[in-house]
């Protein structure tokens, strides 16, 4: 059954009625992102955005380098499917399907091909927006990767980079001191 009070969104909200009809409507999925929404699981709270959101992040895997802006974190205990559902709900925009680019590293683009996003695990699931992606050279050093990120992101004043908590190829721009 299609439901919704607003005719502009009614075609995107899917509900089912129980056989007895006593339970009423139960939300199942938002069909705009059907491949990433998981039926029967509540969405992760939108309050997962950490302090420091908006800072630059660089990730380097075996074959790919990604640089972008931190949009949010989700607990690493989420499965890959649940992490993508969380990211999709946090972005609140129409997306092309998530594509795996390396093991547990995902990429998507807004449906108008304007914005790119990446999702990968560090200590938590990390969601980046405004990303730049490139193949990783085989002999790339940390210095090379960070210099590439600064140039790719157009940073005129390069930040100090700090390794991620598990230092598995993730670097975060240092937050400015908050001393008075």
C-alpha positions in Angstrom: 0.0 0.0 0.0 1.3 3.4 -0.9 0.8 5.9 1.9 1.6 9.6 2.7 -0.3 12.8 3.3 1.9 14.8 0.9 1.3 13.7 -2.7 4.9 14.7 -3.6 6.3 12.0 -1.2 3.5 9.5 -1.3 5.2 7.5 -4.1 8.3 7.0 -2.1 6.9 5.7 1.2 6.1 2.0 1.2 4.0 0.4 3.9 2.2 -2.9 4.4 -1.0 -3.7 6.3 -1.0 -6.7 8.6 -3.3 -9.5 7.6 -5.6 -8.8 10.5 -5.6 -5.1 9.8 -5.5 -4.3 13.5 -1.8 -3.3 13.5 -2.3 -0.6 10.9 0.6 0.5 8.6 4.2 -0.5 9.3 6.9 1.4 7.5 9.2 -1.0 5.5 11.5 1.0 3.3 12.1 4.2 1.4 12.2 2.9 -2.2 14.4 5.8 -3.4 17.3 3.8 -1.8 15.8 0.3 -1.8 19.2 -1.4 -2.3 20.5 0.2 0.9 17.5 0.3 3.3 17.2 -2.6 5.6 13.6 -3.6 6.5 13.0 -4.4 10.2 16.0 -2.4 11.6 15.7 1.1 13.1 18.0 3.7 11.5 21.1 4.6 13.4 20.6 7.9 15.3 21.5 11.0 13.3 23.4 12.1 16.5 26.4 10.0 15.4 28.1 13.1 13.9 31.3 13.5 15.9 33.1 16.7 16.9 35.4 17.7 14.1 32.9 17.0 11.4 33.8 19.1 8.4 37.6 18.4 8.7 39.5 16.8 5.9 40.2 13.1 5.8 42.5 11.0 3.6 42.2 7.2 3.2 44.5 5.0 1.2 43.9 1.4 0.4 45.7 -1.1 -1.8 44.4 0.3 -5.1 42.6 3.6 -4.3 43.3 6.9 -2.6 40.3 9.0 -1.3 40.3 12.5 0.2 37.2 14.4 1.3 35.3 16.0 4.2 34.1 14.1 7.2 30.3 14.0 7.3 29.7 11.5 10.0 30.7 8.3 11.9 28.7 5.2 12.8 29.7 2.4 15.1 31.9 -0.3 13.5 29.6 -2.9 14.9 27.2 -2.1 12.0 27.4 -4.5 9.1 28.4 -3.1 5.8 24.7 -3.1 4.7 23.6 -1.3 7.8 26.4 1.2 7.5 25.3 2.0 3.9 21.7 2.4 5.1 22.9 4.8 7.8 25.0 6.8 5.4 22.1 7.0 2.9 19.8 8.2 5.6 22.3 10.8 6.8 22.9 12.2 3.3 19.2 12.8 2.7 19.6 13.0 -1.0 18.9 10.8 -4.0 21.9 8.5 -4.7 23.0 6.1 -7.3 23.6 2.6 -5.8 26.6 2.1 -3.6 29.5 0.4 -5.4 32.2 -1.5 -3.6 35.6 -0.2 -4.7 37.8 -2.2 -2.3 37.0 -4.6 0.5 34.5 -2.8 2.8 35.1 0.5 1.0 32.1 1.9 -0.8 31.4 4.8 -3.2 28.3 6.5 -4.4 27.3 9.6 -6.3 24.3 11.9 -6.1 21.8 11.0 -8.8 22.7 14.2 -10.7 26.4 13.1 -10.6 27.3 16.3 -8.7 28.4 15.0 -5.3 30.5 12.0 -4.5 30.6 10.1 -1.2 32.8 7.3 0.3 32.1 5.0 3.2 34.8 2.9 4.9 35.8 1.5 8.3 38.5 3.0 10.4 37.8 2.6 14.1 34.2 3.4 13.2 32.4 3.6 9.8 33.6 6.9 8.3 31.4 8.8 5.8 33.1 11.4 3.6 31.6 13.9 1.2 33.0 16.0 -1.5 35.5 13.3 -2.3 38.3 13.1 -4.8 39.3 9.6 -5.8 42.4 8.3 -7.6 44.3 5.1 -8.2 47.1 4.5 -5.7 50.6 4.3 -7.2 52.3 1.0 -6.0 55.2 2.8 -4.3 53.2 5.6 -2.7 54.5 6.8 0.6 52.5 8.6 3.3 54.1 11.9 2.3 53.1 11.3 -1.3 49.5 10.5 -0.3 49.1 13.5 2.0 50.6 15.8 -0.7 48.2 14.4 -3.3 45.3 15.0 -0.9 46.2 18.6 -0.2 46.5 19.3 -3.9 43.3 17.3 -4.8 41.3 19.1 -2.2 42.7 22.5 -3.1 44.0 23.2 0.4 46.0 26.5 0.2 47.0 26.2 3.9 47.8 22.4 4.4 46.8 21.1 7.8 48.8 19.0 10.1 47.7 15.3 9.5 47.1 12.8 12.3 46.9 9.1 11.7 43.5 7.4 12.4 43.0 5.4 15.6 43.9 2.2 13.9 46.3 3.8 11.4 45.2 1.6 8.6 45.8 4.2 5.9 43.4 6.9 7.3 44.7 10.4 8.1 42.7 13.2 9.7 43.4 17.0 9.5 44.3 18.1 13.0 41.6 20.1 14.8 42.7 23.6 15.8 43.5 24.1 19.5 40.5 25.2 21.5 42.6 26.9 24.2 41.3 30.3 25.2 
